Amino acid sequence: MWLFLAFLLIPLIEIGLFIQVGGWIGLWPTLAIVVLTAVAGTLLVRSQGAQALARLRTSLETLHDPTEPLAHGAMILFSGALLLTPGFFTDALGFALLVPGVRAVVLREVKKRVKVHAAGARSPHRPARPADDVIDTTYTVEDDTPPPRGPSGWTQR
């Protein structure tokens, strides 16, 4: 339901803002602002994305939890999509997501609503498997020779 409302309301807000701003400053300045915000947004997203990627590499190299750099990178990517979408409302949201403080607030609010489980981590309720535990299995070796070349035969009558 929320997604439907977003797809309905955001274009209406953008159309209203285009009409208002176009009425105040005219058509060509309005279009110039839209193009300039897309260009400026692209440059900012590139630089901030590179910084986020460097922070992600650092966290992976030092074996720290990469969720925060990943989340910031995802928000920077989303801000880039918003900035490339023509409109004043989406540009305002996109530029807001480029501010690290705003991203930190958004991340804090998301963390309140999302429970994250680390992959590969043991549950405190389930003990680790003993090291001397043996798994018994059987296997067969398959022939690795490739099939013969030529027609497959399925088209012949």
PyMOL commands that set and color helices and strands:
alter all, ss='L'
color gray80, all
select helices_A, chain A and resi 2-25+27-61+67-84+88-97+100-113
alter helices_A, ss='H'
color red, helices_A
deselect
rebuild
show_as cartoon
